[in-house]
Amino acid sequence: MHLEEIKQLRLSGWKGFKLYLQDSKGSRSELPVIKGIYSVGGKDGVKAWMDLEYREELKFSKERKPSPSFSLSSSHIDQELFSHLGKVIPSGGHLMISYEGEQKIHTSTLKSLSSGIPAVLTPLGTLIFRAGFHYIKDWYLAEGGHEGPRKIWGEKAPDARWEKIFLERTAQQIRPFLDKKSSSSLKELEKLARKRAQEILKVVSRI
């Protein structure tokens, strides 16, 4: 991982940055895997947070050769990446990631939400959950044209009591979805979401 293009933004404590990946042969990804804003937090007890764009399919620069696409999810590198992101944000902080993109993870997340699948069970939502943000929601704030893209919001519990509350809320989101009858038109989408649900409920049961 290479952290680059760090710059101070207009608001105090906010920094823009881009994160690139490098393969085993030393070739850097042509586009950043992550780009966005990091904030140290602020008044009223707001903890550190990040507002990001994520690419799971990357191409790496190759001399005189066409660059094939590489999928982070195919080798579970996406989980390792999000684990590192999760460690940057302290308890009580949050992580927001846009799903308004053209890559599969974006379109699958949007289609899942549109089909009534809980945010935590979308491809992007589950990645954020695994990174330690145990309250997941679909987030969109209308601000007169300045609201930016729609995002999956992940919140990290400030303490053990809230961790339990977050996981209970997550279970309450998941169980009605598991109880309802599957739709034949969304069979594959719901099948993957149900698999994610079982994995997440295992986490919930440990608390």
Secondary structure as the mmCIF struct_conf table of DSSP 4:
data_model
#
loop_
_struct_conf.conf_type_id
_struct_conf.id
_struct_conf.beg_label_comp_id
_struct_conf.beg_label_asym_id
_struct_conf.beg_label_seq_id
_struct_conf.end_label_comp_id
_struct_conf.end_label_asym_id
_struct_conf.end_label_seq_id
STRN STRN1 HIS A 2 GLN A 8
BEND BEND1 ARG A 10 LEU A 11
TURN_TY1_P TURN_TY1_P1 SER A 12 GLY A 13
STRN STRN2 TRP A 14 TYR A 20
STRN STRN3 GLN A 22 GLN A 22
TURN_TY1_P TURN_TY1_P2 SER A 24 LYS A 25
BEND BEND2 GLY A 26 GLY A 26
HELX_LH_PP_P HELX_LH_PP_P1 SER A 27 SER A 27
STRN STRN4 ARG A 28 SER A 29
BEND BEND3 GLU A 30 LEU A 31
BEND BEND4 VAL A 33 VAL A 33
STRN STRN5 ILE A 34 SER A 39
BEND BEND5 LYS A 43 LYS A 43
TURN_TY1_P TURN_TY1_P3 ASP A 44 GLY A 45
HELX_LH_PP_P HELX_LH_PP_P2 VAL A 46 ALA A 48
STRN STRN6 TRP A 49 TYR A 54
BEND BEND6 GLU A 56 GLU A 56
STRN STRN7 GLU A 57 LYS A 59
STRN STRN8 PHE A 60 PHE A 60
TURN_TY1_P TURN_TY1_P4 GLU A 63 ARG A 64
BEND BEND7 LYS A 65 LYS A 65
HELX_LH_PP_P HELX_LH_PP_P3 PRO A 66 PRO A 68
STRN STRN9 SER A 69 SER A 71
TURN_TY1_P TURN_TY1_P5 LEU A 72 LEU A 72
HELX_RH_3T_P HELX_RH_3T_P1 SER A 73 SER A 75
TURN_TY1_P TURN_TY1_P6 HIS A 76 HIS A 76
HELX_RH_AL_P HELX_RH_AL_P1 ILE A 77 VAL A 88
BEND BEND8 ILE A 89 ILE A 89
HELX_LH_PP_P HELX_LH_PP_P4 PRO A 90 PRO A 90
TURN_TY1_P TURN_TY1_P7 SER A 91 GLY A 92
STRN STRN10 HIS A 94 SER A 98
BEND BEND9 GLY A 101 GLN A 103
HELX_RH_AL_P HELX_RH_AL_P2 LYS A 104 SER A 114
TURN_TY1_P TURN_TY1_P8 SER A 115 GLY A 116
HELX_RH_3T_P HELX_RH_3T_P2 ALA A 119 LEU A 121
BEND BEND10 THR A 122 THR A 122
HELX_RH_AL_P HELX_RH_AL_P3 PRO A 123 ARG A 130
TURN_TY1_P TURN_TY1_P9 ALA A 131 GLY A 132
STRN STRN11 TYR A 135 TRP A 139
TURN_TY1_P TURN_TY1_P10 GLY A 144 GLY A 145
BEND BEND11 PRO A 149 PRO A 149
STRN STRN12 LYS A 151 GLU A 155
BEND BEND12 PRO A 158 ASP A 159
HELX_RH_AL_P HELX_RH_AL_P4 ALA A 160 ASP A 179
BEND BEND13 LYS A 180 LYS A 180
HELX_LH_PP_P HELX_LH_PP_P5 LYS A 181 SER A 183
HELX_RH_3T_P HELX_RH_3T_P3 SER A 184 LEU A 186
HELX_RH_AL_P HELX_RH_AL_P5 LYS A 187 SER A 205
TURN_TY1_P TURN_TY1_P11 ARG A 206 ARG A 206
#
